[in-house]
Amino acid sequence: MKLTRQGFIAGLAFSGLALAAAPALADGPRVGAPAPAFKAVDADGKTRSLSEFAGKTVILEWTNHDCPYVRKHYNSATMQTLQKDMAREGVVWLSVISSPVGEQGYVEGPKAKELSVQRDAAPAGILLDPKSGMARAYAAQTTPHMFIIDPKGTLAYMGAIDDKPSSSPSSLTGAKSYVRQAVAEIKAGKPVSEASTKSYGCVVKYAPVS
């Protein structure tokens, strides 16, 4: 049976794998504009907001521990190394879990913390977003999907973590880290040379609007 393009895309969406997916809102985030404000409860039950990190570079990492693209970066320790390197530079790294209840990747606070310990992950915080408030504000599409906010609160980068849109661990060899590049340019006071790229990974599932 011949598979149509529409059928192929539907199959990707069903399996949770895609190079870009999820609602892209017309009034979504724009590079060079103020980053969308947010409030979210972290894995410890504390409400965190963007305003508490004023004056610091902030990285938002959308994540789903069951996603093979995410596993590529964590099983290789690439993500953890990046998190630790950024922390040493004074960057605030926040992992965001937007999977709704019943969807792949959904976890509650204790499980999110357990996963971090098991993987030796080092985010400054893990934000739980099961109602998709943050995901909608940032139009997050995939896991991983990366956003970098500069010390002035401006969205400086959004897109892929690197230039290898593959779930294969072998693709890490020679990959360009858009995140490292953007942070280095921000630190040097330069414009981010590649400020917007196409994210890749598993589809971020959105909770129904209540």
Phi, psi and chi 1 to 4 in degrees:
 res  aa     phi    psi   chi1   chi2   chi3   chi4
   1 MET       -  133.2 -178.7  177.5   69.6      -
   2 LYS   -77.2  130.0 -176.0  177.3 -180.0  180.0
   3 LEU   -91.9  121.0 -178.0   63.2      -      -
   4 THR   -76.5  162.5   64.9      -      -      -
   5 ARG   -59.9  -40.5 -179.0  175.7 -177.7  -87.0
   6 GLN   -63.9  -39.1  -70.0   82.2    0.8      -
   7 GLY   -67.8  -37.3      -      -      -      -
   8 PHE   -63.5  -45.1  175.2   70.0      -      -
   9 ILE   -64.4  -40.2  -67.3  172.1      -      -
  10 ALA   -62.5  -38.8      -      -      -      -
  11 GLY   -64.7  -39.2      -      -      -      -
  12 LEU   -62.0  -45.3  -78.9  177.8      -      -
  13 ALA   -63.0  -39.3      -      -      -      -
  14 PHE   -64.7  -40.5  178.8   78.3      -      -
  15 SER   -77.5  -12.4   68.2      -      -      -
  16 GLY    86.6   10.0      -      -      -      -
  17 LEU  -115.3  130.9  -56.7  178.9      -      -
  18 ALA  -165.2  160.8      -      -      -      -
  19 LEU   -87.6  -15.9  -63.4 -174.3      -      -
  20 ALA  -167.1  139.1      -      -      -      -
  21 ALA  -159.7 -169.3      -      -      -      -
  22 ALA    71.6  160.4      -      -      -      -
  23 PRO   -64.8  125.0  -17.4   29.2      -      -
  24 ALA  -100.1  110.5      -      -      -      -
  25 LEU   -80.7  142.4  -54.0 -177.3      -      -
  26 ALA   -61.4  -34.1      -      -      -      -
  27 ASP  -101.1   29.1   58.2  -11.6      -      -
  28 GLY   -70.6 -174.9      -      -      -      -
  29 PRO   -66.9  150.5   28.1  -35.9      -      -
  30 ARG  -131.6  131.8  -70.5 -176.5  -62.2  107.3
  31 VAL   -60.0  134.2  168.1      -      -      -
  32 GLY    93.9  -10.1      -      -      -      -
  33 ALA  -104.5  164.3      -      -      -      -
  34 PRO   -56.8  136.1  -26.7   36.3      -      -
  35 ALA   -66.3  142.1      -      -      -      -
  36 PRO   -57.4  132.6  -24.4   34.9      -      -
  37 ALA   -68.6  153.2      -      -      -      -
  38 PHE  -149.7  156.7   64.2   77.2      -      -
  39 LYS  -135.6  129.5  -76.9 -171.5  177.8 -179.4
  40 ALA  -149.7  150.7      -      -      -      -
  41 VAL   -84.7  134.3  174.8      -      -      -
  42 ASP   -90.1 -179.6   67.8   13.5      -      -
  43 ALA   -65.2  -16.2      -      -      -      -
  44 ASP   -94.4    1.1  -68.6  -47.1      -      -
  45 GLY    87.1    9.4      -      -      -      -
  46 LYS   -95.6  137.0  180.0 -178.6  177.4 -178.5
  47 THR   -78.4  126.3  -61.1      -      -      -
  48 ARG  -116.4  150.6  -47.7  -59.8  -65.0  -91.8
  49 SER  -139.9  157.9   63.3      -      -      -
  50 LEU   -62.7  -35.0  178.9   58.5      -      -
  51 SER   -61.6  -26.8   60.0      -      -      -
  52 GLU   -70.9  -13.1   73.2  179.1  -87.4      -
  53 PHE  -107.3   19.9  -54.9  111.9      -      -
  54 ALA   -54.8  136.1      -      -      -      -
  55 GLY    88.6    0.4      -      -      -      -
  56 LYS  -121.6  154.2  -64.8 -174.8  176.9 -178.9
  57 THR   -77.5  132.7  -62.3      -      -      -
  58 VAL  -122.8  133.6  176.1      -      -      -
  59 ILE  -112.3  128.9  -66.1  176.3      -      -
  60 LEU  -106.3  126.9  -58.3  178.6      -      -
  61 GLU  -119.5  108.4  167.2 -140.4   -3.5      -
  62 TRP   -75.2  132.5 -101.9  -96.7      -      -
  63 THR  -140.2  157.5 -171.6      -      -      -
  64 ASN  -153.3  108.7  167.1   -3.3      -      -
  65 HIS   -63.7  -18.5   69.0  -77.8      -      -
  66 ASP   -89.8   -5.1  -76.6  -32.1      -      -
  67 CYS   -78.7  129.1  169.7      -      -      -
  68 PRO   -63.0  -28.8   17.4  -29.1      -      -
  69 TYR   -69.1  -39.0  -66.8   87.7      -      -
  70 VAL   -67.7  -43.5  171.4      -      -      -
  71 ARG   -60.5  -34.9  -71.1 -158.8  -60.0  -94.7
  72 LYS   -54.6  -45.7  174.8 -175.2   80.9  167.9
  73 HIS   -77.0  -31.9  -69.2  -74.8      -      -
  74 TYR   -84.6  -40.4  -84.0   95.8      -      -
  75 ASN   -64.6  -25.3  -70.0  -11.1      -      -
  76 SER   -90.8   -5.4   64.1      -      -      -
  77 ALA    69.0   11.2      -      -      -      -
  78 THR   -63.5  -44.3  -58.5      -      -      -
  79 MET   -67.4  -44.8 -169.8   72.0   80.5      -
  80 GLN   -63.1  -40.6  -59.1   93.3  -44.8      -
  81 THR   -61.9  -42.8  -61.1      -      -      -
  82 LEU   -63.5  -43.4 -174.9   56.8      -      -
  83 GLN   -59.2  -45.0  -68.4  167.6  -16.0      -
  84 LYS   -69.3  -39.5  -67.3  171.2 -175.5  178.0
  85 ASP   -63.4  -41.7  -71.7  -12.0      -      -
  86 MET   -65.6  -39.8  -66.3  -61.1  102.1      -
  87 ALA   -61.1  -39.2      -      -      -      -
  88 ARG   -65.2  -23.6  -79.5 -168.8  -74.6  -90.2
  89 GLU   -91.8    5.6  -65.7 -169.7   31.8      -
  90 GLY    83.7   12.7      -      -      -      -
  91 VAL   -85.8  138.3  174.4      -      -      -
  92 VAL   -90.8  119.2  175.9      -      -      -
  93 TRP  -107.8  120.9 -174.4  -64.3      -      -
  94 LEU  -119.1  119.6  -59.4  173.5      -      -
  95 SER   -86.3  135.0  -61.8      -      -      -
  96 VAL  -119.4  126.0 -174.4      -      -      -
  97 ILE  -111.2  109.2  -57.7  172.6      -      -
  98 SER  -106.3    6.3  -70.4      -      -      -
  99 SER   -63.1  125.0  -60.2      -      -      -
 100 PRO   -72.4  166.7  -13.9   28.6      -      -
 101 VAL   -55.8  132.1  175.6      -      -      -
 102 GLY    89.2   -7.3      -      -      -      -
 103 GLU  -103.1  158.7  -66.0  -73.2   -2.5      -
 104 GLN   -55.9  132.4 -176.5 -164.2   67.8      -
 105 GLY    94.5   -9.2      -      -      -      -
 106 TYR   -67.0  131.3  170.9   78.8      -      -
 107 VAL  -144.6  156.9  -66.8      -      -      -
 108 GLU   -97.0  173.7  -63.7 -178.0   -8.4      -
 109 GLY   -50.0  -53.1      -      -      -      -
 110 PRO   -58.3  -40.6  -27.3   36.6      -      -
 111 LYS   -69.0  -37.7 -179.0   61.9  175.4  179.9
 112 ALA   -61.0  -41.9      -      -      -      -
 113 LYS   -67.8  -39.1  -67.5  166.7   65.8  175.9
 114 GLU   -62.1  -42.5  178.5 -174.6  -32.6      -
 115 LEU   -61.6  -40.0  -74.5  167.1      -      -
 116 SER   -62.8  -41.7  -82.6      -      -      -
 117 VAL   -65.3  -46.2  171.7      -      -      -
 118 GLN   -59.6  -36.7  -71.2  175.1  -10.3      -
 119 ARG   -95.1    0.0  -60.5 -174.1  -63.8 -172.6
 120 ASP    57.3   36.6 -167.3   30.9      -      -
 121 ALA   -75.2  157.1      -      -      -      -
 122 ALA  -138.4   47.3      -      -      -      -
 123 PRO   -73.9  156.1   30.3  -35.7      -      -
 124 ALA   -72.6  -20.8      -      -      -      -
 125 GLY  -166.8  156.4      -      -      -      -
 126 ILE  -119.0  116.1  -53.2  167.7      -      -
 127 LEU   -98.9  132.7  -55.1 -175.2      -      -
 128 LEU  -101.6  123.9  -54.0  178.2      -      -
 129 ASP  -131.2   52.9 -178.5   44.5      -      -
 130 PRO   -67.0  -16.1   27.0  -35.9      -      -
 131 LYS   -97.0    3.7  -65.8 -175.1  177.8 -179.9
 132 SER    69.2   20.4  -54.7      -      -      -
 133 GLY   -62.2  -48.4      -      -      -      -
 134 MET   -68.8  -40.5  -83.3 -169.9   71.8      -
 135 ALA   -59.4  -41.4      -      -      -      -
 136 ARG   -69.1  -40.5  -74.7 -169.2  168.9   88.6
 137 ALA   -60.9  -36.9      -      -      -      -
 138 TYR  -100.8   -0.3  -79.3   83.2      -      -
 139 ALA    52.2   42.5      -      -      -      -
 140 ALA   -62.6  132.6      -      -      -      -
 141 GLN  -113.4  -35.8  -63.4 -177.1   11.1      -
 142 THR  -137.6  167.2   61.8      -      -      -
 143 THR  -119.0  120.4   53.6      -      -      -
 144 PRO   -80.7  152.7   28.9  -33.3      -      -
 145 HIS  -135.5  127.5 -162.0  165.5      -      -
 146 MET  -112.4  138.9  -48.2  -61.0  -63.7      -
 147 PHE  -134.0  135.3  -62.6   81.8      -      -
 148 ILE  -122.4  127.3  -56.2  177.1      -      -
 149 ILE  -112.2  127.0  -57.6  160.6      -      -
 150 ASP   -80.3  171.4   72.1   17.2      -      -
 151 PRO   -59.9  -18.4  -28.1   38.2      -      -
 152 LYS   -87.3   -0.4  -64.6  179.4 -179.6  178.6
 153 GLY    86.5   12.3      -      -      -      -
 154 THR   -91.7  138.7  -59.3      -      -      -
 155 LEU   -72.4  113.6 -175.4   61.1      -      -
 156 ALA  -100.0  -24.4      -      -      -      -
 157 TYR  -152.4  143.7  174.3   79.3      -      -
 158 MET  -149.8  138.7   62.0  179.3 -178.1      -
 159 GLY   148.1 -144.8      -      -      -      -
 160 ALA   -76.7  159.4      -      -      -      -
 161 ILE   -76.5  -31.7 -172.6  168.7      -      -
 162 ASP  -152.8 -174.7   61.9   25.4      -      -
 163 ASP   -99.6   22.0   64.0  -15.2      -      -
 164 LYS  -121.3   86.6  -58.4  -66.9 -175.5 -178.3
 165 PRO   -75.2   71.4   28.4  -34.5      -      -
 166 SER  -144.3  153.5  167.8      -      -      -
 167 SER   -94.5    0.7   61.8      -      -      -
 168 SER   -79.8  128.8  171.2      -      -      -
 169 PRO   -56.0  -29.7  -26.0   35.5      -      -
 170 SER   -64.9  -20.5   63.8      -      -      -
 171 SER   -71.8  -12.0   67.4      -      -      -
 172 LEU   -70.1  -24.7  -68.3  166.1      -      -
 173 THR   -66.2  119.8  -57.7      -      -      -
 174 GLY    77.8    7.9      -      -      -      -
 175 ALA   -69.4  141.2      -      -      -      -
 176 LYS   -89.4  124.7  177.0 -157.9  -71.2 -173.5
 177 SER   -84.6  106.8  173.6      -      -      -
 178 TYR   -63.6  -31.3  -69.8  128.8      -      -
 179 VAL   -68.3  -49.2  172.6      -      -      -
 180 ARG   -60.0  -43.0  -73.0 -171.7 -173.3  -83.2
 181 GLN   -61.7  -46.5  175.4  177.1  -85.7      -
 182 ALA   -65.0  -43.3      -      -      -      -
 183 VAL   -64.4  -41.2  169.1      -      -      -
 184 ALA   -62.0  -40.9      -      -      -      -
 185 GLU   -70.1  -38.5  -70.7  170.4  -18.8      -
 186 ILE   -61.7  -45.1  -68.7  168.3      -      -
 187 LYS   -62.3  -33.6 -172.1  174.3 -179.2 -179.7
 188 ALA   -83.6   -1.1      -      -      -      -
 189 GLY    76.2   20.4      -      -      -      -
 190 LYS  -101.7  156.1  -61.1  177.1 -179.7  178.6
 191 PRO   -64.2  146.5  -17.0   29.2      -      -
 192 VAL   -72.4  121.0  176.0      -      -      -
 193 SER   -70.7  -33.9   55.4      -      -      -
 194 GLU  -123.0   85.0  -66.8  177.3  -85.2      -
 195 ALA   -86.6  -17.2      -      -      -      -
 196 SER  -143.7  121.0 -178.3      -      -      -
 197 THR  -130.5  167.5   63.5      -      -      -
 198 LYS   -83.1  120.4 -175.6  176.0 -178.6  179.2
 199 SER   -71.0  158.7   70.6      -      -      -
 200 TYR  -139.6  156.8   69.2   86.3      -      -
 201 GLY   140.5 -152.1      -      -      -      -
 202 CYS   -88.5  147.9  -60.5      -      -      -
 203 VAL   -63.3  133.0  177.4      -      -      -
 204 VAL   -77.9  117.9  173.1      -      -      -
 205 LYS   -80.8  132.2  -56.3  -65.8 -163.6  -56.6
 206 TYR   -99.5  137.5  -82.1   53.3      -      -
 207 ALA   -70.8  148.9      -      -      -      -
 208 PRO   -59.5  146.4  -20.8   31.8      -      -
 209 VAL   -73.5  124.2  177.5      -      -      -
 210 SER   -93.3      -   56.8      -      -      -
